Amino acid sequence: MKKIKLTLLTLALVIGICGAFAFKTPVHHEKKFLVLYWYPVNTAGQIAGPHLFSDAVSKAAAIAGQDCKDSPNQPVCLYGDTDPELLVGTSIGSPNSGHAVLKSN
């Protein structure tokens, strides 16, 4: 009888330990898209009007609805910012590539 109890106790411990490690919550590595408010930019590098969409959108969505095609070595035609209330005439400076869409050729 003692052997059966010891065997059952050992088996319960093994199942408990295995169960603790077998059912880990999977880790999801999702790439989050940067969503911004997109503004038209004039040739002087300044905000030329209000943001173009009713809400913040990704860069790909901003490109899809515009003449800007993000061509290299072209001036900026759309500027993305987290601020939904940038004023017309605000200088954009030298934005990083995630915040700027370049004119098409």
Steps between C-alpha positions, in 0.01 A plus 500: 500500500787735582651442155172587329465824699860595427454418130180707483665792682800487266274482196294797622815707552633414153166589338482825698852607408453409132167681491653814643747523212291351219228767495698822477323791342643551151688823442378693197746733333278734307644780295303811580446746224567862572176694456526874453303802388612583146534859380570639153835678474583794273829551313634709789480196731203631701159357586268617220162400644310292755564128538357301210316220680241509777724284718863394525600245232808302397748630245379243245141621537612862461688419179210302353269800479749760373717596204803447723669167432800526734758517222861540613684832457179704477367773729253414775134528401335344809613527859376272780481612861335381821354849550154534340511879521814622322459851366536597135849643451667274759846401374557124479879522510668173398254224593609137518377267227215365715349848523537616140365401159701623204357632174475274200725562201 
